[in-house]
Amino acid sequence: MKLRFTKMQGCGNDYIYFDCFQQEIAEPEKLSIRLSQYHFGIGGDGIICICPSEVADAKMRIFNQDGSEGKMCGNGIRCVGKYLYEHGYLTGETARIETLSGIKILRLSVVDGKVKEVCVDMGKAEFAAEKIPVRIDKEEAVNYPAVVGGREERITCVSMGNPHCVIFCEEPDALNLEEVGLPVERDFMFPERVNTEFIKVMDAHNLKMRVWERGSGETLACGTGACASVAAAVRCGFCPENEEITVHLKGGALNIRYTKDTVFMTGGAEVVFEGEVEI
């Protein structure tokens, strides 16, 4: 079987995209494990299936490098919007995408027929412990002292449709992320595992971030993680509400605006290459 794919990246978050309007993908979990390998496959943070939807313009399914299915991917959804527009699936510059975290609204910035930037309404940042979920004896984990992954930390837990643990630190670049990120991901506190962001507050409008994603390890960027980090920074008093905050990641920068009702994320989306793989 031969499958057509498009390799795309948003802020360095690279996924292998399959157009499931045109072809059927069997066992996407196994396919993601196989194709995500950089030396023996195509290489990427996972695969994303762009599927028909009965309630939106399209449905997005995300599969991590380990085959687990993700509920939401901020960088990935921008690339889905770009793909849909440039392949004629949209009639305007707005898209509604169905995800396991609900329907997300995208506004596309188009130049000469190409999508250069996408603003995504990511929905409300949830701090309730039961919605993340995180096992604690309080309603919220905001600047919460805890032992996670064998280390004493102050954590702020946020859900952006998927669980995040935000840890503010002096210098994220100095961390051995596999040594500290993996134990947090698998800590007993997080029954569904967790994405972990290590954040340095540069000033009131700039954050520096490294991320350990559940199921994928360290990645160059994480859109939902950037949103969660800004939400945490506002709640902890480091950044102002309803103002644009730039999150600097290894793969580039994302602009985030947090309000109590929703979080807006703006960033680019790029095609790396298109191809065909034989299964």
C-alpha positions, 0 to 999 in steps of 0.5 A: 500500500502506498500512502501520500503524505505532507511533512509540515512544521509549526515552530519546529513541531514537525508532523507527518500529515495524511489527507484522509479525505482522499485515502484511508489510514489503517492502524494509525497508532502503529503507523506513527511509531514506524514513520516517526523514526528519523533514521528508519522512517520519515521522521517527525513528532508523530502523525496527524490525520486530517479527516472528514467531520460531520460538525466542522470543516475537518477533524484532526487526529494526533498520534505521538511517537509512541503511538498514543493518541493526543487530544490537541496539538496547537502547532499541528492545528495551524498546519491543518488549517494551512493544508485545508486552505491551500488544497481547496477544502475551505471557501474562506479564511476561517476554519473550524477543526474538530479535535478530541478537545472540542471544536477550535476556530482558526483565522488564517492570514493569507498572502498570495494564496498561501497561509503564512500565519494562523491565529487559533482560539484554543479555548479556556485554560482550566486550572481545576485539578480534576479537569487536568487531572492531577492528584492533589488535596486542593482544588487547583495546583497554582504555585503548588509545592510538590515532589514530582519526579523525585524533585521538590518543585513548585508546579502550576497545572493547567489543561488546554485540552491536554494536561500540562505541568508548568515549572518556573526555573532560572535557566531551562537550557541548563536542564537535562530534560530527559533526566527531569522531564520523563519522571515528571511525565510518569509521576503518580500525581498525573494519572494520564501522564503530563506534558511538562514546561520549564519556563524562565520569565525574561520579562512581563511580555517574554517567556523562555520555554523548553518542553517535555511532551508525553509520548514524544519526549523533548520537542522543539515547540508545543503550542498547547504548552506555550498557552499553558505557560502563559496562563500559569505566568498570568495566574502566578503574577509574572505576566499581565492578562489580555496582552500579547506574550511572546513565548520563545522556544527552541523552534521559534516563537509563538504569540499568546494572549490569555484571558479568563474565557479563552487563550489565543495562539498565533504562529506560522505554519510551513510545508517541509515536503510532500511524498509517498511512503510504501507500507 
